[in-house]
Amino acid sequence: MNGREQRAGSAGQEPRPAPAAAGEELTIGQERVVELLSYVVVNLVDHPQDVTIDVARSADRDLYRVKVHAEDLGKVIGKGGQTARALRTLLAAVSARTDQHIGLDIVE
């Protein structure tokens, strides 16, 4: 996977960046998106230590893949997908401000 992995500690801690892949650095805008997603997701789940966010870059957009503990998957997706839709709405607002094209995947 291209990009850099971000692992969030606990709800009260700042996310710690993992080592970057060879020669790959996140832009400031990507780091801010990772921080936003980390903050929201870590505060939703029961297992914040298991939250990771991977960034995959392609020519036309950045895909943020949020991995959570199996028991927390329902909390991040929400009833009828409401929470996932709200996360995508937040990312759409960021995308509009920064001219980035952003995608979101939530995986176990």
Secondary structure as UniProt FT lines:
FT   STRAND          5..7
FT   TURN            11..12
FT   STRAND          16..17
FT   TURN            22..23
FT   HELIX           28..44
FT   HELIX           48..50
FT   STRAND          52..57
FT   STRAND          62..67
FT   HELIX           70..72
FT   HELIX           73..77
FT   HELIX           79..81
FT   HELIX           82..98
FT   STRAND          102..107
//
